[in-house]
């Protein structure tokens, strides 16, 4: 009987291997930048896949040991570090920023929890000021803070929500100030070690990191070039870490099992609280709470020059998927959708004339978003200004009730009308939620 059970489990895993691999291979190539993905389902590792090249020039393939920058997934590691210090009685999420940065504008009104939740009103230095054009410059902590400290406030603390890596740059510095050790040392000893992570570390551009993939960016001609140099360690816990999909799955397991923070702290991290006026948000502490095809998901995506990554936990399905890329496509959603049987979005017929009311444009960091008609469907056109003039288009499927989705359903867009025109657009990227207000009709 035991042998039959093992054979059945092996057959189930093989079926998942084949179906996930087929779904992924529709999205990746073997001769472009690489992609890595791993999936745990019901307590078992059911899939690991590596595709493409870690180094295009040297023709080095991606393996499961290849290390990628994980960008903003770093934020949950930083939030866990903050909660450890809270548990140790060394700080409180209600402490004012002024306790550590007394000269920072509005510091008496900004709380630690505002930094964790992106409700501080501090502008994101990633896309404003001098950082986008000087990201290769090495700076001290004080010089990094000076990049955004005097930028105009977006709103009063806890009276709005705007994603900002600046919040987590400050939090990383607070971890160092409170613990009395460099941030990298604290993370190594108190966050990575108890989670059993082998390849997670700061992505220092001036260190040799075994198996690190070279970062690439798309060119206007459809090829790839080395990504722009960025001193990622200046992001701190906002986006400095490198990791692998295996380590990310190990991290998720450690985080929910109480090996890094207490169950009460993890619940606080994953329970978004409304703004002061009762407006709900979908962001906890370093983690987003969203849904994909009716399946609840807690996670985060990440992107820094030349790298992108995703870590998704479908909490009601006992499914965790992680993936990363060095300039290609992250295929985490495709793998998860295959396991969960989430079908592509089903179109609800709509006339071109009716599509016109959704044709609007507005600003949403890191650039402008324009919703425009392309033939018989709506397209979200994101324009992200940089020296490459790179942009991105996402075809949308009308699913009814003023709502559109990407075909894969990883993007959901809902339009809210007032007085016959679009006033608010809610965008949900599976594990992240953004809001655009008062867009302008095209």
C-alpha positions in Angstrom: 0.0 0.0 0.0 2.8 2.4 0.9 4.5 1.7 -2.4 1.3 2.4 -4.3 0.8 5.7 -2.5 4.4 6.7 -3.4 3.8 5.8 -7.0 0.6 7.8 -7.1 2.3 10.8 -5.6 5.1 10.5 -8.1 2.7 10.4 -11.0 0.8 13.4 -9.7 4.1 15.4 -9.5 5.1 14.3 -13.0 1.7 15.5 -14.3 2.3 18.9 -12.7 5.9 19.0 -14.0 4.7 18.5 -17.6 1.7 20.9 -17.4 3.6 23.7 -15.7 6.6 23.3 -18.0 4.4 23.5 -21.1 2.6 26.6 -19.7 6.0 28.3 -19.0 7.6 27.4 -22.3 4.9 29.3 -24.1 6.2 32.5 -22.5 10.0 32.0 -22.5 12.9 31.3 -24.9 16.1 29.4 -24.4 18.3 32.0 -26.0 17.2 35.1 -24.2 17.6 36.4 -20.6 16.8 33.7 -18.1 13.8 32.7 -15.9 13.7 30.6 -12.8 10.5 29.3 -11.1 9.7 26.9 -8.3 6.3 25.8 -6.8 5.3 24.2 -3.5 1.8 22.7 -3.4 0.3 21.0 -0.3 3.6 20.8 1.4 5.5 19.3 -1.5 7.9 20.7 -4.1 6.0 19.9 -7.3 8.0 21.9 -9.8 11.4 23.6 -10.4 12.2 25.1 -13.8 15.1 27.0 -15.3 15.1 28.6 -18.7 17.2 30.9 -20.8 20.6 32.4 -20.1 22.1 33.9 -16.9 24.8 35.4 -19.1 24.0 36.0 -22.8 27.6 36.8 -23.8 29.2 33.8 -22.1 26.2 31.6 -23.0 25.7 30.5 -19.4 22.3 28.8 -18.7 20.1 29.6 -15.8 20.0 26.9 -13.1 18.2 26.6 -9.8 21.3 28.0 -8.2 21.3 31.2 -10.3 20.9 34.3 -8.1 18.7 37.2 -9.2 17.9 40.6 -7.8 14.5 40.4 -6.2 13.8 44.1 -5.9 10.8 45.0 -3.7 10.3 41.5 -2.4 13.1 42.7 0.0 10.5 44.8 1.7 8.9 41.8 3.5 12.3 40.8 4.9 12.7 44.4 6.2 9.2 44.4 7.7 10.0 41.1 9.5 13.2 42.8 10.9 11.1 45.7 12.2 8.6 43.3 13.8 11.5 41.4 15.5 12.6 44.6 17.1 9.0 45.3 18.1 8.7 41.9 19.7 12.0 42.6 21.6 10.5 45.9 23.0 13.1 48.0 21.2 10.6 50.0 19.2 6.9 50.3 18.5 5.0 50.7 15.2 3.5 53.8 16.8 6.8 55.5 17.3 7.3 58.7 15.4 10.0 58.9 12.7 11.4 61.9 14.6 12.8 59.4 17.2 15.5 58.5 14.7 15.3 61.3 12.1 14.4 64.4 14.1 15.2 66.8 11.2 13.1 64.9 8.6 10.1 67.0 7.5 6.9 66.1 9.2 8.8 63.4 11.2 6.7 64.0 14.3 3.5 63.1 12.4 4.9 60.1 10.5 4.7 56.8 12.4 6.7 53.6 11.8 3.5 51.9 10.7 3.0 54.7 8.1 6.4 53.7 6.6 5.5 50.0 6.6 2.1 50.6 5.0 3.2 53.3 2.5 0.8 55.8 4.1 3.5 58.3 5.1 3.0 60.7 2.1 6.8 60.5 1.4 7.5 60.6 -2.3 9.2 57.6 -4.0 12.8 58.5 -4.7 13.0 55.8 -7.4 11.1 57.9 -9.9 11.6 61.5 -8.8 14.5 63.8 -8.1 18.0 62.9 -9.1 18.0 59.2 -8.4 16.7 57.9 -11.8 19.6 59.5 -13.7 22.3 59.0 -11.0 21.6 55.5 -9.6 25.1 54.4 -10.3 26.5 57.0 -7.8 27.6 55.6 -4.4 26.1 57.6 -1.5 26.2 57.7 2.2 23.0 57.1 4.2 22.6 60.9 4.8 23.0 61.6 1.0 20.4 59.0 0.1 17.9 60.5 2.6 18.6 63.9 1.1 17.4 62.7 -2.3 13.8 62.7 -1.0 13.6 64.4 2.4 12.6 67.8 1.0 10.3 66.6 -1.8 6.7 67.9 -1.3 4.5 65.6 0.8 1.9 63.7 -1.2 -0.6 63.8 1.7 -0.8 63.9 5.5 0.2 60.6 7.1 -2.5 58.0 7.1 -4.7 60.1 4.9 -3.6 58.5 1.6 -1.7 55.6 0.1 1.2 55.8 -2.3 3.8 53.1 -2.8 7.2 54.5 -2.0 10.6 52.7 -1.6 11.7 55.8 0.3 9.7 54.5 3.3 11.7 51.3 3.4 15.0 53.0 2.9 14.2 54.8 6.2 13.1 51.6 7.9 16.3 49.9 7.0 18.3 52.7 8.5 16.1 52.4 11.7 16.9 48.7 11.9 20.6 49.5 12.0 20.2 52.4 14.4 18.1 50.3 16.9 20.1 47.1 16.6 23.5 48.8 16.7 24.9 46.8 13.8 25.0 47.3 10.0 21.8 46.4 8.3 23.4 43.6 6.3 24.8 42.0 9.4 21.4 42.2 11.2 19.6 40.6 8.2 22.2 37.8 7.9 22.1 36.8 11.6 18.4 37.5 12.5 16.4 37.1 9.3 18.3 34.9 6.8 19.8 32.5 9.3 16.7 31.4 11.2 14.9 31.0 7.8 17.7 28.7 6.6 18.4 30.8 3.5 21.5 29.8 1.6 21.8 32.3 -1.2 19.9 35.4 -0.1 22.1 38.5 0.5 22.5 42.2 -0.4 23.0 42.6 -4.1 26.2 44.7 -3.8 27.4 45.5 -7.3 31.0 45.7 -6.0 31.1 42.2 -4.6 31.5 38.8 -6.3 28.3 36.9 -5.8 28.5 33.2 -6.9 26.0 32.3 -9.6 24.7 35.9 -10.0 22.8 36.4 -13.3 23.8 39.4 -15.3 21.0 42.0 -15.6 19.6 42.9 -18.9 17.0 45.4 -20.3 15.1 45.4 -23.6 16.2 47.6 -26.4 14.1 49.6 -28.8 15.0 47.1 -31.6 13.7 44.1 -29.7 17.0 42.8 -28.4 18.7 43.1 -25.0 21.5 45.1 -23.6 23.2 45.2 -20.2 21.0 46.9 -17.7 21.9 50.4 -16.3 24.3 50.3 -13.4 22.5 50.8 -10.1 23.9 50.7 -6.6 21.2 48.4 -5.3 22.5 48.4 -1.7 21.3 52.0 -1.4 17.7 50.7 -1.6 18.3 49.0 1.8 15.4 46.8 2.7 13.4 48.6 0.0 15.0 46.5 -2.8 18.7 45.6 -2.2 18.4 41.8 -1.9 19.5 38.9 -4.3 18.0 35.5 -3.9 16.8 32.4 -5.7 13.3 30.9 -6.1 14.3 28.0 -3.8 15.3 30.5 -1.1 12.1 32.5 -1.6 10.0 29.4 -1.0 12.0 28.6 2.1 11.5 32.1 3.3 7.7 31.9 2.9 7.6 28.7 4.9 9.8 30.1 7.7 7.8 33.4 7.8 4.4 31.6 8.3 5.8 29.0 10.7 7.0 31.4 13.4 10.7 30.9 12.8 11.3 34.5 11.9 8.5 36.4 13.6 5.7 35.4 15.9 2.3 34.3 14.5 0.8 37.5 15.9 3.4 39.6 14.1 2.8 37.8 10.8 -0.9 38.3 11.1 -0.3 42.0 11.6 2.0 42.1 8.6 -0.8 40.5 6.4 -3.8 42.4 7.8 -4.2 45.7 6.0 -5.7 48.5 8.1 -7.9 51.2 6.6 -6.8 54.9 6.3 -7.9 57.4 8.9 -11.2 58.1 7.0 -12.0 54.4 6.7 -10.8 53.9 3.1 -9.6 50.3 2.7 -6.1 49.6 1.4 -4.6 46.2 0.3 -1.1 46.6 1.7 0.0 45.3 5.1 3.7 45.5 6.2 5.8 44.7 3.2 3.1 42.4 1.8 0.1 42.8 -0.5 -3.2 41.1 -0.1 -5.0 40.5 -3.3 -6.7 37.8 -5.4 -6.2 36.0 -8.7 -9.2 34.4 -10.4 -11.1 34.3 -7.0 -8.1 32.8 -5.2 -6.8 34.8 -2.2 -3.1 35.6 -2.6 -0.5 37.2 -0.2 2.8 38.3 -1.8 4.8 40.9 -3.5 6.6 41.5 -6.8 9.9 43.2 -7.3 11.8 45.0 -10.0 15.1 46.8 -10.2 17.2 47.6 -13.3 17.7 44.3 -15.1 15.9 42.1 -12.6 12.3 41.1 -11.7 10.8 38.6 -9.3 7.6 37.4 -7.7 6.7 35.5 -4.5 3.0 34.5 -4.3 1.3 32.5 -1.5 -2.2 31.3 -2.3 -3.2 30.9 1.3 -6.4 29.0 0.9 -5.0 26.6 -1.6 -1.7 25.7 0.2 0.2 26.9 -2.9 3.4 29.0 -3.0 5.1 30.0 -6.2 8.3 32.0 -6.7 10.2 33.1 -9.7 12.8 35.5 -11.0 14.3 36.8 -14.2 17.3 38.8 -15.4 15.4 40.6 -18.2 13.0 38.0 -19.5 9.5 37.3 -18.3 8.7 36.2 -14.7 6.4 33.2 -15.1 5.2 32.7 -11.5 1.5 33.5 -12.3 1.5 31.2 -15.3 2.8 28.3 -13.0 0.2 29.1 -10.3 -2.7 29.4 -12.7 -1.8 26.0 -14.2 -1.9 24.3 -10.8 -5.1 26.0 -9.7 -6.9 25.6 -13.0 -7.5 29.3 -13.4 -8.8 29.9 -16.9 -8.0 32.9 -19.1 -10.3 35.9 -18.8 -13.6 35.5 -20.6 -14.6 38.4 -22.7 -18.0 40.1 -22.3 -18.9 41.7 -25.7 -18.7 45.5 -25.8 -18.9 47.9 -28.7 -16.1 50.2 -29.8 -18.4 53.2 -29.0 -18.9 52.0 -25.4 -15.1 51.4 -25.0 -14.6 55.2 -25.6 -15.7 56.1 -22.1 -12.7 54.2 -20.7 -10.2 56.0 -22.9 -8.3 58.2 -20.3 -4.8 59.0 -19.2 -3.2 59.9 -15.9 -0.1 59.7 -13.8 0.8 56.7 -11.6 4.4 56.3 -10.5 6.7 55.4 -12.2 5.1 57.1 -15.2 2.0 57.8 -17.1 -0.8 55.3 -17.8 -3.0 55.7 -20.9 -6.0 53.6 -21.6 -6.7 53.7 -25.3 -8.7 51.8 -27.9 -6.7 49.4 -30.2 -9.0 47.9 -32.8 -11.9 46.2 -30.9 -10.3 46.2 -27.4 -8.8 48.4 -24.7 -5.1 48.6 -24.1 -3.3 49.9 -21.0 -0.2 51.8 -22.3 2.4 52.4 -19.6 5.0 55.0 -20.4 8.0 54.8 -18.2 10.4 57.7 -19.1 14.1 56.9 -19.0 17.1 57.3 -21.3 15.9 54.3 -23.3 12.4 55.6 -23.8 11.0 52.2 -22.8 7.3 51.6 -22.6 4.9 48.7 -22.2 1.4 47.8 -23.6 -1.0 45.4 -21.9 -4.1 44.3 -24.0 -7.2 44.2 -21.8 -10.3 41.9 -21.9 -13.7 43.4 -21.0 -15.2 41.2 -18.3 -18.3 43.4 -17.5 -19.2 45.8 -14.7 -16.7 48.4 -15.8 -13.9 45.9 -15.2 -11.1 44.7 -17.5 -8.5 42.0 -17.1 -5.4 40.9 -18.9 -5.8 37.6 -20.6 -3.8 35.8 -17.9 -5.9 37.5 -15.2 -2.8 38.7 -13.4 -4.0 42.3 -14.0 -7.4 43.6 -13.0 -8.6 47.2 -13.8 -11.9 48.6 -12.5 -13.2 52.0 -13.5 -15.4 54.1 -11.2 -17.6 56.8 -12.7 -19.1 60.0 -11.3 -21.1 62.4 -13.3 -20.5 60.4 -16.5 -16.7 60.4 -16.4 -14.0 58.2 -14.9 -13.0 59.5 -11.5 -11.1 56.5 -10.0 -9.2 53.6 -11.5 -8.3 50.7 -9.3 -5.5 48.4 -10.6 -4.8 45.1 -9.0 -1.7 43.2 -10.1 -2.5 40.0 -8.3 -0.4 40.8 -5.3 -0.3 44.6 -5.6 -3.0 47.3 -5.7 -2.7 50.9 -7.0 -5.2 53.7 -7.4 -5.3 56.4 -10.0 -7.7 59.4 -9.3 -9.2 62.0 -11.7 -7.7 60.8 -15.0 -8.1 63.0 -18.1 -10.2 61.8 -21.0 -8.2 61.3 -24.2 
